[in-house]
Amino acid sequence: MAYQQQSEEEVAELQKLSNEYEPEVTGPLVGQREPSTAISTEYASADPVFQAKTAALPQKYSHYRAVRGDGRCGWRSIAYGYFESLIHLGDSNKFLEEEARLRSLSNVLNEAGYDALLYEDFADEMFELMRKVHNALPAGEAETVLHEAFNDEGLQNYTITYLKTLTSAWMKTRQADYAPWLLHQTVPQYCDAQVMPIGAEIDNVSLSALKDVFLSTAGIALEVLYLDRTEGEEVNMHRFDPVNYHGGVTIGTIRLLYRPGHYDILYKVEDFPQPPPPMQTYLQYGSHVDDDPAGEVGCPDFMALIPGMSYVNPHQAWMSNSSYGNDFFATSAPVQQCLPPVQTPAPQAQPQIQPQPVYASPATPTHLVAPPMQMPHEMVIRSVPSHANHGHNGFQHQLSGPFRPSAWELEDGFVQATSQVPFQTSIFRNSHFNTAHFLNPDFQPEEWRPEDESHDDHHAYGISRIPTAIEATLENTKSID
């Protein structure tokens, strides 16, 4: 009843206000990339047709990016997808190529009647953004720079205006290609009314023109997926490939999800740049376990635990001239076993110990030290005869220390000397292993004899006599007195 009392003028005014009403749009101009399952959740309680189509959407398109629906979402989505395609391509030279191509289109703008003073500022902002993204590409920050730029409303307005001017100029210079798609309008009238206004949405004709001048010539394909009430359980997809441009080669694809009056950006898994493969590390190890019967030999157990330190079966690297360097004392005489055979009962089989494999490092040394031509001391070295008996007491005495066997053996009675030690260093002289040290269980102080000064045995080894610690103490006491 209240509606019937209103005049026609009031009803017309209400209709005008309703047509001009625009809801307040909030949120970022370009949002972050999100899983496409969020769209399925949004339409979970909607029409069954939308439920079925949005439920199947994540099976092919893993992510989406929301764009603010302020009437320029279509222009903004295509511009953002264009930069993303260049980033995912990863070729810095493509940015330079694209800037040169877009600059060459100034001839099209001039031919369409646009003054350079009107579009140069918008074009410069577009090229400046392209250079910023190009410079951030090596550091991996190109997507961050792009996202921040498109959320700057002033900067993205310059970019959208440049694309609108470029689309309008392309249509005006090729009117025969687009005039059949316009009803009761010429191409210049359509551009002035449907393309150039700030809040004008992109439609099929302007989308086709923008694809021809901006995307196809760059080798970028365009897919538009329509979410509507048409039959089917999946969204309807229309793809535009750069068939007549760029040699038909596609360097990237922009995917747009169209819902009545709004565009968002869709992504597949292959749209994301693949991370570099992990570096493979190869480890070499040996599975051989050393099991030496050290208890039967009478040597310390800890020596047998070290790989290669076996008294029963010497490591092959000890006798090889090519394993770890040259053997300075190699002879043609074969190296004999350093132990008498172990007596075992007849029924029990003697275990056979296999030689251990040698793992040599593949890296070659960068510097080889030549062997000395002359020993620093005139040491008399005699090889062990092949018929030598290794079971004598002198050799058993040598095995009592933590030293591995050698192919060379000192003369009998050489190690049994207690009062005179031919080889004596400062470290050994001050340790308790020295029999002249007071902590040695067999402590025996050295006695100085004048005839020892000219003894030939000391000079045979090139070692002069070193005073003992007791003699040094007596000398110090005399000097104090």
C-alpha positions, 0 to 999 in steps of 0.5 A: 500500500505504501508503494502505491502512494509514491509518485512516478517521479519518486519511483524513478529517483529510487531506481536511479539511486539503485542503479548508481549504488556500488557496495563498499569493497574492502580487502587488498587489491591483489591478495595472497595465493591461497588453496582453491579449496577455499572457493569450494567452501565458499559455495558449499551452501550455494546452488547445487550446480555451483557446488558441483563445479567448485568441488571439482575445481581443486582437482585441476587448479590447486591455488587461486589469488583473490582480486578486489572486485572494484570494476577493474579486476579483469584489467588488474588480473591480466596485468598481474598474470603478465608479470608473473609469467615473465617471473616464472620464465626466469629469463632476465633478457625477456624483460628487456625484450618486452620493454623494447616491444612495448615501446615500439607500440608508441607508433600504434598509439600515435596512429590512433590519435593519442598525444604522447603527452597523454600516455607517456607518464602511464607508459613510464610507470609501466616500464619502471615497474618492469625494471624493478621486477627485473632487478629483483629477479636474481635475488628471488624477490621479484614476486614480493616486489610485484605484489607490493607494487600492485597493492599501491593503488596509485601505481596500479592505476597508472598500469591499468590506464596504460593497458586501456589506452593501448587496447583502445589504440589497437582496436581503432587501428584495426576496426575491421577485426572488432566492428562485427562484434559491436552492436549499434556502435562504432569502434571509436564509440565503443572505446570511448564508452566501454574501455577508457572510463576509469570504472569500466569493466572489461568485456569479451571484445576488449578482453580479446583486443587486450589479448591480441596486443598485450599477451599473444605478441609476448607468447603468453596464452590466456584461459578464462574459466566461466563459473555459471549455471550451464550444464556440466560438473566442471567450469567451462574453459576457453583458451586463447593461444598465441597461434599467429604471434611469437611463432606459436610458442607459449612461454606462460599461461594466465588463468582467470576464473570468471564469476558474474561481474568478477575475475580472480586468478587461478593456478596449476601446480606447473605454474609455480617455479620448481625448486632446485633439486637437492644436492646428492651426497655419496658416502663410501664405506666398508662392510668388512669387520676386523676380527683379529685374535689378539689374545693368542698373540700376546699384544695389547687388545686396543691395537687390534681394534684399530682397522689395519693394526693387526699383528697376525696379518699385516695390512697390505698398505704396509707392503705396497709401494702405490697405496700411500706413497713410496717405500723408502726402504723397499727391498727385493727380499720378501717380507716374512711373517713376524710371528711363529705359527700359533699352536692349535689342537688338531681337531680345531681348524685354524681360522683364515684371516683375509687381507683387508681391502684398501680404500684409497682417496680419489683425490690426488695430492697437489704436492708430493715430497720427495724421499730424502736422499740421506737420513739425518742420522747415520743409522745402520739398517739391516734387513731381516734374512729370510731364514731368520727366526722370529721367535727369539726373545729380543723380538718378543720384547719388542712386541711388548710395547704399543708399536706395530711390527716392521719389516726391519729388526734391530740387532739382538741385545740392542733394546736390552741396554738399560744404562746406555740408551742410544736413542734418547730425546728430551721427551723420553729422557724426562719420562718414567720410561727412562730407567734413569728417571726416579719414577721408573720401577727399575730406576738406575741412575746414570754414571758418568765415566770419562772413557765414555766421551770417546766411545765409538758407539755413540758416534756411530749413530751421530748422537752425542751424550745428553746429561741426565736430570740428576747431573743437571741438578748438581751443576745448578747447585754448584753454580749457586754455591 
